[in-house]
Amino acid sequence: QVQLVESGGGTVQTGGSLRLACVASGITNANAIVWYRRTSAKERELVATIGPGGGSHIADAVKGRFTVSRENAETSYLHITKIQPEDSGIYLCSARGSWGRGTQVSVSS
């Protein structure tokens, strides 16, 4: 059974940086980890994917500010730089059809 837990959220000032973590127990390197966010503008927005072998994809809306990495089979990080108020929301990760509960990010001006 796959279980996912996100962490690293908090309040950060505009222009700052943040690193979010996703620990997905029960998956292997053959499984992709997908990062989403829920904001006031969008119910669900895909922001990054990291697949087998470390291949990654960043959504156009956040390209240049977001990067994604994978430490091992079960742990992925979402790195956010030059954070903006519109980045505020809940960040969730998903793998093999399962979801975590998310971590809240709030951006202050």
C-alpha positions as CSV (number, residue, x, y, z in Angstrom):
1,Q,0.0,0.0,0.0
2,V,1.3,3.4,-1.0
3,Q,1.3,6.2,1.6
4,L,2.5,9.7,0.8
5,V,3.4,12.5,3.3
6,E,4.3,16.0,2.3
7,S,6.3,18.5,4.5
8,G,8.2,21.7,4.4
9,G,5.4,24.2,3.9
10,G,5.1,27.4,5.9
11,T,5.0,31.1,5.5
12,V,7.6,32.8,3.3
13,Q,8.1,36.3,2.1
14,T,7.7,37.2,-1.6
15,G,10.9,36.5,-3.4
16,G,12.0,33.9,-1.0
17,S,12.6,30.2,-1.4
18,L,11.2,27.0,-0.1
19,R,11.9,23.3,-0.3
20,L,9.0,20.9,0.0
21,A,9.4,17.1,0.6
22,C,7.3,14.2,-0.4
23,V,8.0,10.8,1.1
24,A,6.1,8.0,-0.7
25,S,6.4,4.7,1.1
26,G,5.7,1.6,-1.0
27,I,6.9,2.9,-4.4
28,T,10.0,2.1,-6.4
29,N,12.2,3.9,-8.8
30,A,10.0,2.7,-11.6
31,N,7.2,4.9,-10.3
32,A,6.8,8.6,-11.1
33,I,6.0,11.1,-8.4
34,V,3.8,14.0,-9.4
35,W,3.5,17.3,-7.6
36,Y,0.2,19.3,-7.7
37,R,-1.0,22.4,-6.0
38,R,-4.4,23.8,-5.0
39,T,-4.7,27.6,-5.1
40,S,-7.4,30.2,-5.0
41,A,-7.2,30.3,-8.8
42,K,-7.2,26.5,-9.6
43,E,-8.6,23.5,-7.8
44,R,-5.8,21.3,-9.0
45,E,-2.7,22.3,-11.0
46,L,0.1,20.0,-12.0
47,V,3.4,21.7,-11.3
48,A,6.1,19.0,-11.6
49,T,6.7,15.4,-12.4
50,I,9.8,13.3,-11.7
51,G,9.8,9.9,-13.3
52,P,11.9,6.7,-13.5
53,G,15.5,7.5,-14.0
54,G,15.1,11.0,-12.8
55,G,13.6,12.5,-15.9
56,S,11.5,15.5,-14.9
57,H,8.9,17.9,-16.2
58,I,8.0,21.4,-14.9
59,A,4.8,23.1,-15.9
60,D,5.2,26.1,-18.1
61,A,3.4,28.3,-15.5
62,V,6.2,27.8,-13.0
63,K,9.2,27.0,-15.2
64,G,12.3,28.9,-14.2
65,R,11.2,29.1,-10.6
66,F,10.4,25.5,-9.6
67,T,12.6,22.5,-9.9
68,V,12.0,18.9,-8.8
69,S,14.5,16.3,-7.6
70,R,14.5,12.8,-6.2
71,E,16.8,11.7,-3.4
72,N,15.9,8.0,-3.6
73,A,13.0,5.8,-4.7
74,E,10.6,7.2,-2.1
75,T,11.7,10.8,-1.6
76,S,11.2,13.8,-3.9
77,Y,11.8,17.5,-3.3
78,L,10.0,20.4,-4.9
79,H,12.3,23.5,-4.9
80,I,10.6,26.8,-5.2
81,T,12.5,30.1,-5.7
82,K,11.4,33.7,-6.3
83,I,8.2,32.7,-4.6
84,Q,5.1,34.9,-5.5
85,P,1.8,35.5,-3.7
86,E,0.0,33.4,-6.3
87,D,2.1,30.4,-5.3
88,S,0.1,30.3,-2.0
89,G,-1.9,27.1,-1.6
90,I,-1.7,23.5,-0.7
91,Y,1.0,21.4,-2.3
92,L,0.3,17.7,-2.8
93,C,2.2,14.8,-4.2
94,S,0.8,11.7,-5.9
95,A,2.2,8.3,-6.9
96,R,0.5,5.1,-8.1
97,G,-2.9,6.6,-7.8
98,S,-2.5,7.6,-4.1
99,W,-2.3,11.1,-2.6
100,G,-0.8,12.7,0.4
101,R,-2.8,15.3,2.4
102,G,-0.6,18.2,1.3
103,T,1.4,20.9,2.9
104,Q,0.3,24.5,3.1
105,V,2.4,27.3,1.6
106,S,1.6,30.9,2.4
107,V,3.4,33.8,0.8
108,S,3.4,37.2,2.5
109,S,4.1,40.5,0.7
